[in-house]
Amino acid sequence: MRFADPLFLLFLPLVVIAAFYVYRYNRGAALRFSHGGLFGNLRQSWRALLSEKMIYLRLVALALIVFALARPRRPLADSFIQTEGVDIILALDSSTSMLAEDFKIHGQRLSRIDIIKDVVADFIKARRDDRIGLITFAGRAYTLCPPTLDYPWLLTNLERVKAGMVEDGTAIGSGIATALNRLKNSEAKSKVVILLTDGRNNTGSIAPITAAQAAKALKIKIYTIGAGSKGPIPYPVQDAFGNKFYQNIEADLDEGLLSDIAKTTGGKYYRATDTQSLRNIYLDIDRLEKTPIKDKGYREYNELFVWFLLPGLFFILAEIVLTNTVLRRIP
């Protein structure tokens, strides 16, 4: 048996002290006479005897109520907790090419990075009991949030991701290596990196395939997502007067490399050409990366406080009724 609020048990010593005080008080005579022999042949009635002991009934009632307030409960032996057992690193490309506006949401054209953040936020909110971390990479890779169960904090860091926030370029190998560094000591049942980029590796000191082979050795699966529509892509620029207009640029996505990275680690490569396809990709990964583990736990309890509360209330009621009726004392 356990107590949900054990601090209430600190009141028990007060009940014991009260009982000791009552015991000593009751040992004294109610009236003083010069000689006790006058009452030697008198027998104490059962009413008088019970009347003297009624205070102990109240003390027992108070002790029972204290136990009830401490909420005694017994864990259910057959209670189980379902956990996912997956550690996930979200690796997002934040190079300036992510400013291209070839995706739409609610009919409004937005930059790739804004659409991706919206979709990734929904992915995070859909997970339960999984540690999720966040890194961003461009010319270099940076950890924004290590694997955590604090999803509100993770979403706050996701909002910090901006295209061009670090030196420009696309260091895919460095992005993978940074993600692996966050997962290498994990004891999770499954370890996953979800890497999203819209370009090809053009900088960094680590070759992407080398990083993928390291992931394979660490038993870390990498899902790769190539973002961006095909054909000319509208890219926002400003003229000398600060006015916004669009220039069409060509996609520079290395699908072969992303496919090889995924295949090397046992993952899967996806191509996202619009907002809906991007959502479907994250939904598919969410479905694939669930590893249920039945773990014994005790989140469900059988509450026992009623077995103390009801007798305590009964004893108090009995003491009140008896002392005011059949056991009533007249001074």
C-alpha atoms as a printed R data frame, in Angstrom:
    type eleno elety resid chain resno       x      y       z
1   ATOM     1    CA   MET     A     1   0.000  0.000   0.000
2   ATOM     2    CA   ARG     A     2   1.221  3.497  -0.876
3   ATOM     3    CA   PHE     A     3   0.082  6.985   0.077
4   ATOM     4    CA   ALA     A     4  -0.608  9.619  -2.577
5   ATOM     5    CA   ASP     A     5  -0.364 12.502  -0.040
6   ATOM     6    CA   PRO     A     6   1.845 11.169   2.779
7   ATOM     7    CA   LEU     A     7   2.385 14.634   4.325
8   ATOM     8    CA   PHE     A     8  -0.998 14.325   6.043
9   ATOM     9    CA   LEU     A     9   0.474 11.511   8.155
10  ATOM    10    CA   LEU     A    10   2.418 14.200  10.034
11  ATOM    11    CA   PHE     A    11  -0.822 14.919  11.899
12  ATOM    12    CA   LEU     A    12  -0.789 11.445  13.499
13  ATOM    13    CA   PRO     A    13   1.664 12.432  16.280
14  ATOM    14    CA   LEU     A    14  -0.805 15.150  17.284
15  ATOM    15    CA   VAL     A    15  -3.507 12.515  17.677
16  ATOM    16    CA   VAL     A    16  -1.167 10.387  19.808
17  ATOM    17    CA   ILE     A    17  -0.290 13.380  21.999
18  ATOM    18    CA   ALA     A    18  -3.981 14.157  22.412
19  ATOM    19    CA   ALA     A    19  -4.680 10.551  23.429
20  ATOM    20    CA   PHE     A    20  -1.882 10.660  26.022
21  ATOM    21    CA   TYR     A    21  -3.206 13.937  27.426
22  ATOM    22    CA   VAL     A    22  -6.748 12.585  27.653
23  ATOM    23    CA   TYR     A    23  -5.503  9.450  29.417
24  ATOM    24    CA   ARG     A    24  -3.704 11.464  32.096
25  ATOM    25    CA   TYR     A    25  -6.618 13.866  32.457
26  ATOM    26    CA   ASN     A    26  -9.135 11.048  32.976
27  ATOM    27    CA   ARG     A    27  -7.040  9.521  35.784
28  ATOM    28    CA   GLY     A    28  -7.926 12.410  38.079
29  ATOM    29    CA   ALA     A    29 -11.118 12.512  40.155
30  ATOM    30    CA   ALA     A    30 -14.068 14.530  38.974
31  ATOM    31    CA   LEU     A    31 -14.884 15.571  42.607
32  ATOM    32    CA   ARG     A    32 -12.619 15.681  45.656
33  ATOM    33    CA   PHE     A    33 -13.716 14.175  48.987
34  ATOM    34    CA   SER     A    34 -11.905 13.871  52.332
35  ATOM    35    CA   HIS     A    35 -12.180 10.109  52.316
36  ATOM    36    CA   GLY     A    36 -12.784  7.634  49.442
37  ATOM    37    CA   GLY     A    37 -14.315  5.051  51.723
38  ATOM    38    CA   LEU     A    38 -17.640  6.812  51.427
39  ATOM    39    CA   PHE     A    39 -17.922  5.478  47.886
40  ATOM    40    CA   GLY     A    40 -16.169  2.161  48.283
41  ATOM    41    CA   ASN     A    41 -19.282  0.048  47.813
42  ATOM    42    CA   LEU     A    42 -20.577  1.996  44.855
43  ATOM    43    CA   ARG     A    43 -20.325  0.316  41.479
44  ATOM    44    CA   GLN     A    44 -19.695  2.346  38.347
45  ATOM    45    CA   SER     A    45 -22.536  1.975  35.839
46  ATOM    46    CA   TRP     A    46 -21.863  0.954  32.250
47  ATOM    47    CA   ARG     A    47 -23.136  4.333  31.086
48  ATOM    48    CA   ALA     A    48 -20.663  6.178  33.245
49  ATOM    49    CA   LEU     A    49 -17.863  3.903  32.120
50  ATOM    50    CA   LEU     A    50 -18.673  4.365  28.411
51  ATOM    51    CA   SER     A    51 -19.158  8.068  28.868
52  ATOM    52    CA   GLU     A    52 -15.597  8.395  30.164
53  ATOM    53    CA   LYS     A    53 -14.195  6.439  27.189
54  ATOM    54    CA   MET     A    54 -16.085  8.252  24.422
55  ATOM    55    CA   ILE     A    55 -13.197 10.684  23.893
56  ATOM    56    CA   TYR     A    56 -11.079  7.758  22.683
57  ATOM    57    CA   LEU     A    57 -13.669  7.035  20.015
58  ATOM    58    CA   ARG     A    58 -13.180 10.550  18.703
59  ATOM    59    CA   LEU     A    59  -9.396 10.127  18.683
60  ATOM    60    CA   VAL     A    60  -9.679  6.874  16.734
61  ATOM    61    CA   ALA     A    61 -12.003  8.646  14.287
62  ATOM    62    CA   LEU     A    62  -9.481 11.461  13.811
63  ATOM    63    CA   ALA     A    63  -6.679  8.959  13.175
64  ATOM    64    CA   LEU     A    64  -8.785  7.187  10.542
65  ATOM    65    CA   ILE     A    65  -9.569 10.503   8.827
66  ATOM    66    CA   VAL     A    66  -5.872 11.401   8.762
67  ATOM    67    CA   PHE     A    67  -5.162  8.104   7.005
68  ATOM    68    CA   ALA     A    68  -7.973  8.853   4.548
69  ATOM    69    CA   LEU     A    69  -6.526 12.301   3.772
70  ATOM    70    CA   ALA     A    70  -3.160 10.670   3.035
71  ATOM    71    CA   ARG     A    71  -4.983  8.684   0.299
72  ATOM    72    CA   PRO     A    72  -3.799  5.104   0.773
73  ATOM    73    CA   ARG     A    73  -3.916  3.147  -2.480
74  ATOM    74    CA   ARG     A    74  -2.767 -0.144  -3.896
75  ATOM    75    CA   PRO     A    75  -1.147 -0.417  -7.385
76  ATOM    76    CA   LEU     A    76  -2.938 -2.723  -9.770
77  ATOM    77    CA   ALA     A    77  -0.718 -5.713 -10.500
78  ATOM    78    CA   ASP     A    78  -2.002 -6.001 -14.073
79  ATOM    79    CA   SER     A    79  -1.477 -2.338 -14.970
80  ATOM    80    CA   PHE     A    80   0.752 -1.694 -17.996
81  ATOM    81    CA   ILE     A    81   2.112  1.399 -19.725
82  ATOM    82    CA   GLN     A    82   2.465  1.501 -23.510
83  ATOM    83    CA   THR     A    83   5.542  3.414 -24.700
84  ATOM    84    CA   GLU     A    84   6.938  3.934 -28.182
85  ATOM    85    CA   GLY     A    85  10.647  3.667 -27.442
86  ATOM    86    CA   VAL     A    86  11.809  5.816 -30.400
87  ATOM    87    CA   ASP     A    87  14.426  8.576 -30.387
88  ATOM    88    CA   ILE     A    88  14.100 10.906 -33.371
89  ATOM    89    CA   ILE     A    89  16.287 13.710 -34.688
90  ATOM    90    CA   LEU     A    90  14.697 16.146 -37.129
91  ATOM    91    CA   ALA     A    91  17.411 17.555 -39.413
92  ATOM    92    CA   LEU     A    92  16.181 20.571 -41.398
93  ATOM    93    CA   ASP     A    93  17.985 22.379 -44.192
94  ATOM    94    CA   SER     A    94  18.026 26.128 -43.490
95  ATOM    95    CA   SER     A    95  20.041 27.306 -46.494
96  ATOM    96    CA   THR     A    96  18.793 30.346 -48.411
97  ATOM    97    CA   SER     A    97  17.331 28.151 -51.154
98  ATOM    98    CA   MET     A    98  14.605 27.270 -48.633
99  ATOM    99    CA   LEU     A    99  13.189 30.764 -49.246
100 ATOM   100    CA   ALA     A   100  11.792 29.573 -52.587
101 ATOM   101    CA   GLU     A   101   7.997 29.857 -52.652
102 ATOM   102    CA   ASP     A   102   6.823 26.836 -54.597
103 ATOM   103    CA   PHE     A   103   4.614 25.430 -51.789
104 ATOM   104    CA   LYS     A   104   1.205 26.695 -50.720
105 ATOM   105    CA   ILE     A   105  -0.882 26.405 -47.566
106 ATOM   106    CA   HIS     A   106  -4.554 27.391 -47.469
107 ATOM   107    CA   GLY     A   107  -4.123 28.738 -50.988
108 ATOM   108    CA   GLN     A   108  -1.377 31.143 -49.928
109 ATOM   109    CA   ARG     A   109   2.139 30.885 -51.317
110 ATOM   110    CA   LEU     A   110   4.770 30.668 -48.575
111 ATOM   111    CA   SER     A   111   8.453 29.841 -48.407
112 ATOM   112    CA   ARG     A   112   9.535 26.225 -48.177
113 ATOM   113    CA   ILE     A   113  10.929 26.750 -44.691
114 ATOM   114    CA   ASP     A   114   7.628 28.124 -43.371
115 ATOM   115    CA   ILE     A   115   5.591 25.265 -44.844
116 ATOM   116    CA   ILE     A   116   8.061 22.682 -43.545
117 ATOM   117    CA   LYS     A   117   7.970 24.137 -40.018
118 ATOM   118    CA   ASP     A   118   4.168 23.919 -40.032
119 ATOM   119    CA   VAL     A   119   4.203 20.267 -41.146
120 ATOM   120    CA   VAL     A   120   7.003 19.304 -38.736
121 ATOM   121    CA   ALA     A   121   5.103 20.935 -35.845
122 ATOM   122    CA   ASP     A   122   2.107 18.687 -36.610
123 ATOM   123    CA   PHE     A   123   4.433 15.670 -36.676
124 ATOM   124    CA   ILE     A   124   5.818 16.560 -33.242
125 ATOM   125    CA   LYS     A   125   2.346 17.049 -31.746
126 ATOM   126    CA   ALA     A   126   1.257 13.619 -33.003
127 ATOM   127    CA   ARG     A   127   4.024 11.728 -31.163
128 ATOM   128    CA   ARG     A   128   3.754 10.368 -27.617
129 ATOM   129    CA   ASP     A   129   6.495  9.126 -25.248
130 ATOM   130    CA   ASP     A   130   9.228  9.624 -27.887
131 ATOM   131    CA   ARG     A   131  12.271 11.799 -27.389
132 ATOM   132    CA   ILE     A   132  12.629 14.202 -30.315
133 ATOM   133    CA   GLY     A   133  15.555 16.486 -31.075
134 ATOM   134    CA   LEU     A   134  16.096 19.211 -33.666
135 ATOM   135    CA   ILE     A   135  19.138 20.273 -35.679
136 ATOM   136    CA   THR     A   136  19.486 22.645 -38.593
137 ATOM   137    CA   PHE     A   137  22.182 22.709 -41.227
138 ATOM   138    CA   ALA     A   138  23.337 24.895 -44.093
139 ATOM   139    CA   GLY     A   139  27.052 25.584 -44.472
140 ATOM   140    CA   ARG     A   140  27.405 24.056 -40.999
141 ATOM   141    CA   ALA     A   141  25.175 22.030 -38.703
142 ATOM   142    CA   TYR     A   142  23.885 23.176 -35.310
143 ATOM   143    CA   THR     A   143  21.843 21.534 -32.578
144 ATOM   144    CA   LEU     A   144  18.818 23.617 -31.647
145 ATOM   145    CA   CYS     A   145  17.323 21.113 -29.215
146 ATOM   146    CA   PRO     A   146  18.718 17.756 -27.998
147 ATOM   147    CA   PRO     A   147  16.326 14.774 -27.798
148 ATOM   148    CA   THR     A   148  13.625 15.672 -25.290
149 ATOM   149    CA   LEU     A   149  10.108 14.850 -24.121
150 ATOM   150    CA   ASP     A   150   9.427 18.546 -23.547
151 ATOM   151    CA   TYR     A   151   7.485 19.085 -26.762
152 ATOM   152    CA   PRO     A   152   6.473 22.710 -26.011
153 ATOM   153    CA   TRP     A   153  10.168 23.586 -25.655
154 ATOM   154    CA   LEU     A   154  10.925 21.682 -28.857
155 ATOM   155    CA   LEU     A   155   8.212 23.603 -30.743
156 ATOM   156    CA   THR     A   156   9.623 26.875 -29.415
157 ATOM   157    CA   ASN     A   157  13.017 25.979 -30.874
158 ATOM   158    CA   LEU     A   158  11.387 24.958 -34.140
159 ATOM   159    CA   GLU     A   159  10.027 28.499 -34.449
160 ATOM   160    CA   ARG     A   160  13.612 29.766 -34.270
161 ATOM   161    CA   VAL     A   161  14.528 28.063 -37.547
162 ATOM   162    CA   LYS     A   162  14.974 30.641 -40.303
163 ATOM   163    CA   ALA     A   163  16.434 30.317 -43.779
164 ATOM   164    CA   GLY     A   164  19.876 31.928 -43.802
165 ATOM   165    CA   MET     A   165  20.248 31.769 -40.007
166 ATOM   166    CA   VAL     A   166  23.731 30.229 -40.437
167 ATOM   167    CA   GLU     A   167  26.372 30.545 -43.126
168 ATOM   168    CA   ASP     A   168  25.017 29.480 -46.465
169 ATOM   169    CA   GLY     A   169  25.632 26.175 -48.229
170 ATOM   170    CA   THR     A   170  24.315 22.626 -47.948
171 ATOM   171    CA   ALA     A   171  26.466 20.407 -45.708
172 ATOM   172    CA   ILE     A   172  24.365 17.232 -45.728
173 ATOM   173    CA   GLY     A   173  27.217 15.118 -44.347
174 ATOM   174    CA   SER     A   174  27.703 17.500 -41.412
175 ATOM   175    CA   GLY     A   175  23.971 17.486 -40.748
176 ATOM   176    CA   ILE     A   176  23.927 13.698 -40.535
177 ATOM   177    CA   ALA     A   177  27.041 13.603 -38.352
178 ATOM   178    CA   THR     A   178  25.550 16.100 -35.891
179 ATOM   179    CA   ALA     A   179  22.360 14.050 -35.691
180 ATOM   180    CA   LEU     A   180  24.334 10.855 -35.083
181 ATOM   181    CA   ASN     A   181  26.279 12.542 -32.303
182 ATOM   182    CA   ARG     A   182  22.982 13.204 -30.520
183 ATOM   183    CA   LEU     A   183  21.799  9.608 -30.898
184 ATOM   184    CA   LYS     A   184  24.950  7.518 -30.481
185 ATOM   185    CA   ASN     A   185  24.529  7.080 -26.704
186 ATOM   186    CA   SER     A   186  20.766  6.595 -26.829
187 ATOM   187    CA   GLU     A   187  19.329  3.417 -25.310
188 ATOM   188    CA   ALA     A   188  16.058  3.728 -27.222
189 ATOM   189    CA   LYS     A   189  14.614  0.685 -28.956
190 ATOM   190    CA   SER     A   190  14.700  2.531 -32.281
191 ATOM   191    CA   LYS     A   191  16.810  5.518 -33.400
192 ATOM   192    CA   VAL     A   192  15.826  7.581 -36.419
193 ATOM   193    CA   VAL     A   193  16.996 10.653 -38.314
194 ATOM   194    CA   ILE     A   194  14.539 12.459 -40.608
195 ATOM   195    CA   LEU     A   195  16.613 14.644 -42.910
196 ATOM   196    CA   LEU     A   196  15.002 17.218 -45.183
197 ATOM   197    CA   THR     A   197  16.850 19.241 -47.799
198 ATOM   198    CA   ASP     A   198  16.171 20.940 -51.120
199 ATOM   199    CA   GLY     A   199  19.714 20.925 -52.507
200 ATOM   200    CA   ARG     A   200  22.876 18.941 -53.037
201 ATOM   201    CA   ASN     A   201  25.888 18.569 -50.776
202 ATOM   202    CA   ASN     A   202  28.330 21.355 -51.664
203 ATOM   203    CA   THR     A   203  30.284 22.015 -48.474
204 ATOM   204    CA   GLY     A   204  31.327 20.447 -45.189
205 ATOM   205    CA   SER     A   205  34.225 18.203 -44.189
206 ATOM   206    CA   ILE     A   206  32.221 14.960 -43.969
207 ATOM   207    CA   ALA     A   207  31.027 13.079 -47.051
208 ATOM   208    CA   PRO     A   208  27.303 12.227 -46.820
209 ATOM   209    CA   ILE     A   209  27.851  8.553 -47.723
210 ATOM   210    CA   THR     A   210  30.542  8.251 -45.052
211 ATOM   211    CA   ALA     A   211  28.109  9.694 -42.514
212 ATOM   212    CA   ALA     A   212  25.433  7.257 -43.727
213 ATOM   213    CA   GLN     A   213  27.785  4.316 -43.224
214 ATOM   214    CA   ALA     A   214  28.465  5.510 -39.681
215 ATOM   215    CA   ALA     A   215  24.697  5.636 -39.111
216 ATOM   216    CA   LYS     A   216  24.411  2.052 -40.317
217 ATOM   217    CA   ALA     A   217  27.140  0.970 -37.882
218 ATOM   218    CA   LEU     A   218  25.260  2.675 -35.045
219 ATOM   219    CA   LYS     A   219  21.973  1.061 -36.169
220 ATOM   220    CA   ILE     A   220  20.426  4.457 -36.828
221 ATOM   221    CA   LYS     A   221  17.919  4.639 -39.656
222 ATOM   222    CA   ILE     A   222  17.791  7.739 -41.877
223 ATOM   223    CA   TYR     A   223  14.695  8.846 -43.750
224 ATOM   224    CA   THR     A   224  15.544 11.445 -46.400
225 ATOM   225    CA   ILE     A   225  13.119 13.949 -47.884
226 ATOM   226    CA   GLY     A   226  13.848 15.942 -51.020
227 ATOM   227    CA   ALA     A   227  11.754 19.119 -50.918
228 ATOM   228    CA   GLY     A   228  10.817 21.247 -53.903
229 ATOM   229    CA   SER     A   229   8.691 21.144 -57.024
230 ATOM   230    CA   LYS     A   230  10.104 20.249 -60.406
231 ATOM   231    CA   GLY     A   231  10.804 22.762 -63.158
232 ATOM   232    CA   PRO     A   232  11.227 26.556 -62.700
233 ATOM   233    CA   ILE     A   233  10.815 27.624 -59.078
234 ATOM   234    CA   PRO     A   234   9.714 31.133 -57.989
235 ATOM   235    CA   TYR     A   235  12.372 32.685 -55.770
236 ATOM   236    CA   PRO     A   236  11.752 36.051 -54.036
237 ATOM   237    CA   VAL     A   237  14.267 38.857 -54.561
238 ATOM   238    CA   GLN     A   238  14.235 42.604 -53.939
239 ATOM   239    CA   ASP     A   239  15.093 45.399 -56.317
240 ATOM   240    CA   ALA     A   240  17.084 48.494 -55.430
241 ATOM   241    CA   PHE     A   241  13.965 50.128 -53.965
242 ATOM   242    CA   GLY     A   242  13.093 47.194 -51.674
243 ATOM   243    CA   ASN     A   243  10.240 45.955 -53.833
244 ATOM   244    CA   LYS     A   244   9.673 42.194 -53.904
245 ATOM   245    CA   PHE     A   245   9.527 40.292 -57.166
246 ATOM   246    CA   TYR     A   246  10.196 36.733 -58.255
247 ATOM   247    CA   GLN     A   247  12.876 35.112 -60.366
248 ATOM   248    CA   ASN     A   248  12.568 31.577 -61.644
249 ATOM   249    CA   ILE     A   249  15.382 29.259 -60.635
250 ATOM   250    CA   GLU     A   250  16.006 25.614 -61.450
251 ATOM   251    CA   ALA     A   251  15.848 22.870 -58.835
252 ATOM   252    CA   ASP     A   252  19.220 21.555 -57.717
253 ATOM   253    CA   LEU     A   253  18.182 18.471 -55.749
254 ATOM   254    CA   ASP     A   254  20.511 15.463 -55.632
255 ATOM   255    CA   GLU     A   255  17.898 12.717 -55.436
256 ATOM   256    CA   GLY     A   256  20.446  9.992 -56.131
257 ATOM   257    CA   LEU     A   257  22.485 10.926 -53.056
258 ATOM   258    CA   LEU     A   258  19.432 11.138 -50.792
259 ATOM   259    CA   SER     A   259  18.223  7.761 -52.051
260 ATOM   260    CA   ASP     A   260  21.646  6.185 -51.392
261 ATOM   261    CA   ILE     A   261  21.767  7.602 -47.859
262 ATOM   262    CA   ALA     A   262  18.361  6.132 -47.028
263 ATOM   263    CA   LYS     A   263  19.140  2.781 -48.649
264 ATOM   264    CA   THR     A   264  22.465  2.478 -46.790
265 ATOM   265    CA   THR     A   265  20.796  2.851 -43.394
266 ATOM   266    CA   GLY     A   266  17.628  0.864 -44.078
267 ATOM   267    CA   GLY     A   267  15.489  3.973 -44.336
268 ATOM   268    CA   LYS     A   268  13.461  5.371 -47.195
269 ATOM   269    CA   TYR     A   269  13.695  8.305 -49.618
270 ATOM   270    CA   TYR     A   270  10.708 10.573 -50.290
271 ATOM   271    CA   ARG     A   271  10.121 13.414 -52.720
272 ATOM   272    CA   ALA     A   272   7.860 16.269 -51.606
273 ATOM   273    CA   THR     A   273   6.677 18.470 -54.466
274 ATOM   274    CA   ASP     A   274   3.844 20.246 -52.628
275 ATOM   275    CA   THR     A   275   2.426 20.772 -49.152
276 ATOM   276    CA   GLN     A   276   0.090 17.783 -49.196
277 ATOM   277    CA   SER     A   277   2.768 15.356 -50.349
278 ATOM   278    CA   LEU     A   278   5.027 16.672 -47.582
279 ATOM   279    CA   ARG     A   279   2.303 16.047 -44.995
280 ATOM   280    CA   ASN     A   280   1.744 12.542 -46.334
281 ATOM   281    CA   ILE     A   281   5.462 11.804 -46.043
282 ATOM   282    CA   TYR     A   282   5.609 12.721 -42.364
283 ATOM   283    CA   LEU     A   283   2.390 10.772 -41.740
284 ATOM   284    CA   ASP     A   284   3.958  7.716 -43.401
285 ATOM   285    CA   ILE     A   285   7.134  8.017 -41.317
286 ATOM   286    CA   ASP     A   286   5.008  8.465 -38.189
287 ATOM   287    CA   ARG     A   287   3.196  5.231 -39.032
288 ATOM   288    CA   LEU     A   288   6.384  3.296 -39.808
289 ATOM   289    CA   GLU     A   289   8.362  4.405 -36.760
290 ATOM   290    CA   LYS     A   290   6.258  3.089 -33.926
291 ATOM   291    CA   THR     A   291   7.775  0.362 -31.763
292 ATOM   292    CA   PRO     A   292   5.277 -0.544 -29.017
293 ATOM   293    CA   ILE     A   293   6.858 -1.765 -25.792
294 ATOM   294    CA   LYS     A   294   4.648 -3.201 -23.064
295 ATOM   295    CA   ASP     A   295   6.255 -1.918 -19.912
296 ATOM   296    CA   LYS     A   296   4.937 -2.807 -16.463
297 ATOM   297    CA   GLY     A   297   3.958  0.280 -14.528
298 ATOM   298    CA   TYR     A   298   1.617  1.487 -11.859
299 ATOM   299    CA   ARG     A   299  -0.181  4.504 -13.236
300 ATOM   300    CA   GLU     A   300  -3.515  2.971 -12.219
301 ATOM   301    CA   TYR     A   301  -4.338  2.536  -8.550
302 ATOM   302    CA   ASN     A   302  -7.096  1.095  -6.424
303 ATOM   303    CA   GLU     A   303  -7.975  3.919  -4.013
304 ATOM   304    CA   LEU     A   304  -8.408  2.704  -0.421
305 ATOM   305    CA   PHE     A   305  -9.144  5.964   1.401
306 ATOM   306    CA   VAL     A   306 -12.854  5.149   1.614
307 ATOM   307    CA   TRP     A   307 -12.078  2.216   3.950
308 ATOM   308    CA   PHE     A   308 -10.660  4.724   6.455
309 ATOM   309    CA   LEU     A   309 -12.942  7.692   5.794
310 ATOM   310    CA   LEU     A   310 -16.284  5.925   6.294
311 ATOM   311    CA   PRO     A   311 -15.401  4.306   9.664
312 ATOM   312    CA   GLY     A   312 -13.906  7.614  10.821
313 ATOM   313    CA   LEU     A   313 -17.083  9.522   9.973
314 ATOM   314    CA   PHE     A   314 -19.183  6.769  11.540
315 ATOM   315    CA   PHE     A   315 -17.229  6.923  14.806
316 ATOM   316    CA   ILE     A   316 -17.547 10.714  14.968
317 ATOM   317    CA   LEU     A   317 -21.281 10.517  14.323
318 ATOM   318    CA   ALA     A   318 -21.655  7.758  16.920
319 ATOM   319    CA   GLU     A   319 -19.720  9.769  19.490
320 ATOM   320    CA   ILE     A   320 -21.871 12.867  18.886
321 ATOM   321    CA   VAL     A   321 -25.143 10.940  19.055
322 ATOM   322    CA   LEU     A   322 -24.258  8.872  22.146
323 ATOM   323    CA   THR     A   323 -22.813 11.745  24.179
324 ATOM   324    CA   ASN     A   324 -25.978 13.746  23.574
325 ATOM   325    CA   THR     A   325 -28.444 10.914  24.293
326 ATOM   326    CA   VAL     A   326 -27.938  7.761  26.389
327 ATOM   327    CA   LEU     A   327 -24.444  8.723  27.536
328 ATOM   328    CA   ARG     A   328 -25.203 12.333  28.244
329 ATOM   329    CA   ARG     A   329 -23.384 13.624  31.334
330 ATOM   330    CA   ILE     A   330 -24.931 16.126  33.675
331 ATOM   331    CA   PRO     A   331 -22.435 18.326  35.521
